[in-house]
Amino acid sequence: MLVQLAAAERLALLRAMVVVANGAGRHELSETDIAAIRSVSRIIFSAPDDIDPCALAAITPVELASVLGDDAGAAAAGRLLAVMALFDGVLEADRLAAALRFGAALGLREQYLIDLTEAARGHLAWVGADLTRQNVVSITRGRSTHAGDLPLRPYGNGGDAALTQRYRELARHAPGTLGREFLEWYVAHHYPTPGEPQSLNEIFVRPHDSTHLLSGYSTSPQGELLVSTFTSGMMGVDEPLGAHILPAMLSLHVGVRINDVAGAWHCALAPQDFWRAWERGSRCRTNVFDAEWDFWGLAAVPLAELRAQYEIPPL
C-alpha cells in the first residue's frame, strides 16, 4: 500500500490538496482537480470518493503538520501534495508555492522540493538535468551518480551484434512467456533490438519494457507516464519522487522537454489512472529494476504467472 493514514490524517491531507489545487484560494478548482481529490480518496486512501472537494475547509501548513502523526505520514503527504500541483498540466506559481509551503511546514528536505522551487523560477534546464541525474541513480540502484554514466544510445554506429543476437534468440521461448513477449513487443513497436546501433541502453530498456509488459501500460505518452508512476510505486516508498514520477509528469503531461526520447507532451492525464498506477506499483512484490531480478532466468516463465507471483493487481 502506498500510504496508511488515520481518518483524521486523511481528511486533513485532502483539505491540503484542495489548498494546493486552488493555489491557496487564488483559483477555482478545475474538473481535473476535483477528480484527482475524489479519486485519491478512493484509490489511495480506500475511502469513499463521493466527497465534495469544494466543500472542504482550507487548512494551513502548520495545521496539517500538527495532525500528521509521524515522519512517514509527513513524507507521504509531501509527495501527494507535490504531484497535486501538476495535475492541471501547467507550472502555476501559486500552486507550486502552496505545495512548497506545506513541504516546509512538514519539515521535509527532499530533493523534489528543490526541483519544484527551481521549476517555479523558470530554471527548467537545471530541473531537467537534475531529474535525469536522479533517474540514472535510481535505474542503476546507486551504482552511477551522473547522467553521463548511463548514455541513452551507447552502441555506436557498429552496434553490439552479440547482444542483439541474444535478444533475438528470445524467439525460441513459447508464446506468452516473458522472453517471447519481450521480443514481440519490440517487433510490434518497430523498436531497434537492444544492441542495434540506434537502440536505447539495455540497462534501462530491459527492466523498463519488462515493466510495460507486467503492468499492461502502453507506449502512448499517457502509458509511458503511467508505467513510470507504476515503477516508482514498485521501487518503494523511499524512492525519490524526482527519479520517475516528476520527470514523467513534466515531460509527458506538462510539456517540459527532459530528453529527446521522452519528448514534450500535454497528454491530459486522467487522475484516477495516475493514482491507480502508483497504487498498483506499490503492491507489486518484486522490483524488476533490482540487480538481483534475473530477466534471462525468467524468460521462459509465462507472463501471466509472473503477474500472479508478483501480486500485481489487474489493470
C-alpha positions in Angstrom: 0.0 0.0 0.0 1.3 3.4 -0.9 0.3 5.2 2.4 -1.6 4.3 5.5 -3.2 7.2 7.4 -5.8 7.5 10.1 -9.2 9.0 9.2 -8.3 12.4 10.7 -5.0 12.5 8.8 -6.7 11.6 5.5 -9.2 14.4 5.9 -6.5 16.9 6.7 -4.5 15.8 3.7 -7.5 16.1 1.4 -8.0 19.6 2.7 -4.4 20.4 2.0 -4.7 19.0 -1.5 -7.6 21.5 -2.1 -5.4 24.3 -0.9 -2.6 23.3 -3.3 -5.1 22.8 -6.2 -6.6 26.3 -5.8 -3.3 28.0 -5.1 -4.3 28.9 -1.5 -7.6 30.3 -2.6 -6.4 32.2 -5.6 -8.1 30.0 -8.2 -11.2 27.9 -8.7 -10.9 24.1 -8.6 -10.9 22.6 -12.1 -12.7 19.5 -13.1 -9.3 17.7 -13.1 -8.6 18.9 -9.5 -12.0 17.7 -8.3 -11.5 14.3 -10.0 -8.0 14.0 -8.5 -9.1 14.6 -5.0 -12.1 12.3 -5.2 -10.1 9.5 -6.8 -7.2 9.8 -4.3 -9.7 9.3 -1.5 -11.0 6.2 -3.1 -7.9 4.6 -4.6 -5.1 5.6 -2.2 -7.0 6.1 1.0 -9.6 3.3 0.4 -12.2 5.8 1.5 -15.4 7.0 -0.2 -15.0 9.1 -3.4 -18.3 10.9 -3.0 -16.6 13.8 -1.1 -17.2 17.3 -2.3 -13.7 18.9 -2.6 -15.4 22.3 -3.0 -16.9 21.9 0.5 -13.7 21.1 2.2 -12.4 23.8 4.5 -8.9 25.2 3.9 -6.1 24.1 6.2 -2.8 25.8 6.9 0.6 24.1 6.6 1.1 24.3 10.3 -2.3 22.7 11.0 -1.6 19.9 8.6 1.8 19.2 10.3 0.1 19.1 13.7 -2.4 16.4 12.5 0.1 14.1 10.8 1.4 11.6 13.4 4.8 10.6 12.2 7.6 11.2 9.7 6.2 8.6 7.3 2.9 10.3 7.1 4.6 13.7 6.5 6.8 12.2 3.7 3.7 10.6 2.1 1.8 13.9 2.3 4.6 15.9 0.8 4.7 13.6 -2.2 1.0 13.6 -2.8 0.8 17.4 -2.5 3.7 17.9 -4.9 2.0 15.9 -7.7 -1.3 17.6 -6.9 0.3 20.9 -8.0 0.8 19.4 -11.5 -2.4 17.7 -12.4 -3.7 20.6 -14.5 -0.7 20.2 -16.7 0.8 23.6 -16.1 3.6 25.1 -13.9 1.4 27.5 -12.0 3.2 29.7 -9.4 0.5 29.8 -6.8 0.0 26.0 -6.8 3.7 25.3 -6.6 4.2 27.9 -3.8 1.4 26.3 -1.8 2.9 22.8 -2.1 6.3 24.1 -1.1 4.8 25.8 2.0 3.3 22.5 3.1 6.6 20.8 2.5 8.5 23.3 4.6 5.9 23.1 7.5 6.2 19.3 7.4 10.0 19.5 7.8 10.8 17.9 4.5 14.2 18.3 2.9 13.7 16.1 -0.2 15.3 16.9 -3.5 11.9 17.2 -5.3 11.2 20.3 -3.3 14.3 21.9 -4.7 13.2 20.8 -8.2 9.8 22.4 -7.7 11.3 25.6 -6.4 13.6 25.9 -9.4 10.7 25.0 -11.8 8.7 27.8 -10.3 11.6 30.1 -11.0 11.7 29.0 -14.6 15.0 27.2 -14.4 13.7 24.2 -16.4 17.1 23.2 -18.0 18.5 22.8 -14.5 15.5 20.9 -13.3 15.6 18.6 -16.4 19.3 17.8 -15.7 18.7 17.1 -12.0 15.7 14.8 -12.7 17.8 13.0 -15.3 20.5 12.5 -12.7 18.0 11.2 -10.2 16.6 8.8 -12.8 20.1 7.4 -13.5 20.8 6.9 -9.8 17.5 5.0 -9.4 17.9 2.8 -12.5 21.4 1.8 -11.6 20.4 1.5 -7.9 23.1 4.0 -6.9 26.0 2.4 -8.9 26.1 5.5 -11.1 25.5 9.1 -9.8 25.9 11.1 -13.0 23.6 11.2 -16.1 26.6 10.7 -18.3 27.3 7.3 -16.7 24.2 5.9 -18.5 24.2 7.1 -22.1 20.9 6.7 -23.8 22.4 5.2 -27.0 25.7 3.6 -26.1 26.2 1.2 -29.0 27.6 3.5 -31.7 27.4 3.0 -35.4 28.6 -0.5 -35.3 26.2 -1.7 -32.6 26.7 -4.8 -30.4 25.9 -7.8 -32.6 26.3 -10.4 -29.8 23.9 -8.5 -27.6 21.4 -8.1 -30.4 21.6 -11.9 -31.2 21.0 -12.7 -27.6 17.7 -10.8 -27.6 16.6 -12.2 -31.0 17.1 -15.7 -29.6 14.2 -15.0 -27.2 12.0 -16.2 -30.1 12.8 -19.7 -29.1 10.6 -19.4 -26.0 6.9 -20.3 -26.1 4.2 -17.7 -26.8 3.1 -15.8 -23.7 6.4 -16.1 -21.9 8.3 -13.1 -20.7 11.1 -13.6 -23.2 8.9 -14.2 -26.2 6.5 -11.3 -25.3 9.5 -9.0 -24.8 10.9 -9.7 -28.3 7.4 -9.4 -29.9 6.9 -6.1 -28.1 10.0 -4.8 -30.0 8.8 -6.2 -33.3 5.3 -4.8 -32.9 6.5 -1.4 -32.0 9.3 -1.3 -34.6 11.9 -0.7 -32.0 15.6 -1.5 -32.7 16.5 -4.6 -30.7 19.0 -3.8 -27.8 22.5 -3.8 -29.2 21.5 -2.4 -32.6 23.1 1.0 -33.5 20.1 3.2 -32.7 18.7 1.1 -29.8 18.5 2.5 -26.2 20.7 1.3 -23.4 19.6 -2.2 -22.4 20.4 -1.3 -18.7 17.3 0.9 -18.9 15.0 -0.8 -21.5 15.2 -4.3 -20.2 13.6 -3.5 -16.9 11.5 -0.7 -18.3 9.9 -2.6 -21.1 9.5 -5.6 -18.8 7.5 -3.3 -16.5 5.4 -2.3 -19.5 4.6 -6.0 -20.1 3.9 -6.8 -16.4 1.8 -3.7 -15.8 -0.1 -3.7 -19.1 0.6 0.0 -19.8 1.0 1.1 -23.4 3.7 3.2 -25.1 1.5 6.2 -25.7 2.5 9.4 -23.8 -0.1 8.6 -21.1 1.0 4.9 -21.0 4.6 6.0 -20.5 3.6 8.3 -17.7 1.6 5.5 -16.0 4.4 3.0 -16.3 6.9 5.4 -14.8 4.4 6.0 -12.0 3.9 2.2 -11.5 7.8 1.9 -11.4 8.0 4.5 -8.6 5.5 2.5 -6.6 7.2 -0.7 -7.4 10.5 0.6 -6.1 9.1 1.5 -2.7 8.1 4.5 -0.6 11.7 5.6 -0.2 12.1 6.0 -4.0 12.8 9.7 -4.7 9.8 11.5 -6.4 12.3 13.0 -8.8 13.5 9.7 -10.1 10.5 8.6 -12.1 7.2 10.5 -11.4 8.3 14.1 -11.7 10.3 13.7 -14.9 7.4 11.8 -16.4 4.8 14.3 -15.3 6.8 17.3 -16.5 7.8 15.8 -19.9 4.6 13.8 -20.7 1.9 16.0 -19.1 3.2 19.5 -18.5 5.2 19.6 -21.8 8.7 20.2 -20.5 11.3 18.5 -22.6 13.6 16.5 -20.3 15.3 14.5 -23.1 14.8 13.7 -26.8 13.5 10.2 -26.1 10.5 11.2 -23.9 9.9 14.4 -25.8 7.4 17.0 -24.6 3.6 16.3 -24.4 0.4 17.5 -23.0 -1.4 14.2 -22.5 -4.4 15.3 -20.4 -3.7 12.6 -17.7 -6.7 11.1 -16.1 -6.2 11.4 -12.3 -7.8 8.1 -11.4 -5.4 6.3 -13.8 -2.4 8.0 -12.2 -3.3 7.1 -8.7 -4.2 3.6 -9.7 -0.8 3.1 -11.4 1.0 4.3 -8.3 -1.0 2.1 -6.0 -0.7 -0.9 -8.3 3.1 -0.5 -8.4 3.3 -0.2 -4.6 1.5 -3.6 -4.4 4.0 -5.3 -6.7 6.1 -7.7 -4.6 9.2 -7.6 -6.9 11.3 -4.7 -8.2 12.4 -5.6 -11.7 15.0 -2.8 -11.7 16.8 -4.5 -8.8 20.1 -6.0 -9.9 19.0 -9.4 -8.5 16.0 -9.6 -10.8 17.0 -12.2 -13.4 15.4 -11.4 -16.7 17.2 -14.1 -18.6 16.5 -16.7 -16.0 12.8 -15.9 -16.1 12.5 -15.6 -19.9 10.8 -18.9 -20.2 8.2 -18.2 -17.5 4.7 -17.2 -18.7 4.0 -13.5 -18.2 0.6 -14.3 -16.5 2.4 -16.5 -14.0 4.8 -13.7 -13.1 2.0 -11.2 -12.7 0.3 -13.6 -10.2 3.6 -14.3 -8.4 4.4 -10.6 -8.1 0.8 -9.9 -6.9 0.2 -7.2 -9.5 -3.4 -6.0 -9.3 -5.3 -6.3 -12.6 -5.2 -3.3 -14.9 
